[in-house]
Amino acid sequence: MGEHDDGPVNGAVQPLIEADGIGAVIDGEVLLAPTDVRVDPGLALAVRGRNGSGKTTLLRILSGRLKPSSGTATIAGRTIDDRDRAVRRSVSALIGTPAYAPDLTLREHLRYISTTWGVTGGAADAAADELLAAFRIDALARRFVHELSSGQSQLFALATALVRPFDVLILDEPEQRLDAERRGLVADRVLLAKERGAAVVFASHNGELIERIADEAITVEAP
């Protein structure tokens, strides 16, 4: 992990994520002090900080779920706004627990998400099966979400973010409720997303995961 070279001005890499001075104030309470972010394709940025420092608020802004009170934030040059379908198509985010349909199995959930974003037929089946196998929960493919253990639920939540097409991947503490072996499975999938050219931003308290995945790290200080 370390600083990456932006290269010469001519032919410099265009960042996928770029934010200047983004902050959040709601009802007079400062949730995030002004923060700068830049993430190029194929790189990962770790966001560190104490609980309450604004890590999740930063991720919500970068995913388009919260409009910043100050500063600007773009993805591939477009203002981040989840009402913009191009932005929604570019960004896959896991922040909190996803909403699930109680009558869909794990495999059916993943298939549904894929087809929503244009992956259909056998390709949607293959994407679902491949991720279930990668996270070693393929034996649970026909179970409902409420039948999963805590760790299995976390792996499946991550699968819902990874099964769809994306250019930007945003994860809030992906290591929660996972042991070292399962954290390794998650790291493998995030590294694969980087290899495919995605820009990744993830908040984490786990130094091992940060060391393995991140190219850079920032620390968000409490407002």
N, C-alpha and C positions, 0 to 999 in steps of 0.2 A: 504494500500500500504506500502511496506517496503522491507528490505533486506530479501532474502530467504536463507535458510540454504542449502549449497551444500551437506551436509551429510558427512559421512566418506569416506575416499579415496577408501576403498574396497566397491564395490557395489554402487559407486557414480552414480548419474544420468548422462547419456550422453547428453550433450547439443545438441539441434537441430541446433541452430545457434551459431557459435563461430567465432569471428573476433579479431585479434590482430594487433593493430597499423595501421588499414586501413586509408589511406588518399588519396586525389585526387588533382592532379595538372594538369591543362590543359593550354598549351601555356604560361607557367610560372606563371599562376594565381592559387593560392591555394584556392580550393573550399571546402576542408574538411581537417582540421588538424587531425593528427593521433588519432584514436579512437578505444577503445576496447569494444566489445559487447559479451555477452553470454546470451542466452535465452534457458531455459530447456522446455521440452514438457509440455503443459498445463499452461504455464506462459506467461505474457504479459509485454513487455518493452515499456514505453512511452519515446519518444524523444522530448525534449523541447529545445527551443532556439529562438533567435530573427530571423526575416526574414533575409536571407542571411548568416546565420551562418553555413549552410551545412547540414541541416536536410534532405532535399530532396536528396542531393548527397549521403548521408549515405544510405538512403532507396534504391536508385538506385543500389548502390554497393551490398547491401544485397539481392536484387532481381535478380542480375546477369545482369542488364542492363548497368552497367558501371564497367569496370575493374579498380581496385584500382591501384594508382601509387606506393603505398607502403603498406606493411603489407599483411596479409593473411586472407581469409574469407572462411568458410566452412559451409555446411548444412549436418548434419548427417555424418560428416567426409569427404564429397566430396567438392572439390574446387567449389565455386560458379561460374558458367558459364552458361549463358542461351543457349549455344549451346549443353549443356549436357541435353538430354531428361529427365534423372532421376531428375535433378535439376528443370527443367521446370515443371515436374509432381509434385514435392514437394511444389513449391512456387506459391502462388496466390497473385498478387500485384495490388493495385489500386494507381497509381502514375500519376496524371494528368487525362485528359478526355480520356476514351477508344475510339477506332475506332469502329464506328457502320456502319451497312449496312442500307442504307436508305429505303430499301424495306422490311425489317423484322420488325414485331411487337415486343413489349417487350417480350411476351411469346415465340415467335419464336427465338429471340436472346438467351434467357436463355436456351432453349432447345438445340440450336445449340452448345452453349458452353459446356453443359453437355455431349452431344454425342461426341464432340471432345476429351473429356477425358475419354471416355469409359462408360459413364452412358447412357443407351439406353432405347428405348421403353417407357413403363409406368413409369419407374423410373425417366426418364428425364422429363416427363410431371409433375410428382409429385413434383420433386425438384423445377421446375419453379413455379408451382402454390403455393407451400408452402412458398417460399421466397416472391413472390408478395403479398401474404396475410400477411406475417409477417411484411412487410413494409407498409401495408395498401394501396398498389397501384394495388391491384388485379382488381379493376374496370377499370383500364387502360390497361389491358393485351393486348387488340387488337389495341392499339394506336401505332403510330410510335414515335421514340425517339424525333423527332423535334416538336412533339405536347405537350411535357411535360413542366411544369413550372421548374424554377430553382431548387427548393427543391425536386420536383419529379425526376428530372434528377440526382441529387446527390444520392438519394435513389436507383435508378435503377442502377447507376454505381456501387454502393456497392453490389447490388444483383449480378452483373456480376462477381464480385470477389468471392462471397460466394457460388455461385451455383455449382461450380466445386469441385472435390476432391482436397485436399491440406493437407500438414503437417505444412506449414509455411504460415502465413498471414501477409502481409505488406500493411499498409494503410497510405497514406499521407493526413493528416488533414481531417479525415472522417466526422467531424462535420460541415464542411463549408456549408453555405447556409441552415442550418437546425435549426429549433426552438427546444426548450427544449424537447417537446414531441417526436419529431422525433429523436433527439439525444438519447433519451431513447430507442427507437426501435433499433437503431444501437448498442448501448451498449449491449442490450439483445442478439443480434446475435453474437457479438464478444465473449461474455461470454460463449455462447453455443459452439463456436469453441474451446475455451479453455477447456471446459468440455470434449470435444471429443479428447483432446490431442494435439491440434495444439499449436505451438509457435507463438506468435503475437508480431510484432513490429509496432508501430504507432506513427507518429508525430502529435502533437496537441498543440493548444494554450488554450484549454478549460480545466480548472482545475477540473471541475465536472466530465467530461468524464475520465480524467486521474485517478482521485480518485476512480472511480467506476471500471475501467477495469484493471489498471496497477498493477502489483506486484512490479515492480521497475521502476525507471525513471532515465534518464541521461540528462544532459544539454550539448548541443553542443555549443561551443564558437566560435565566428567568427574568422577565421584564421588571 
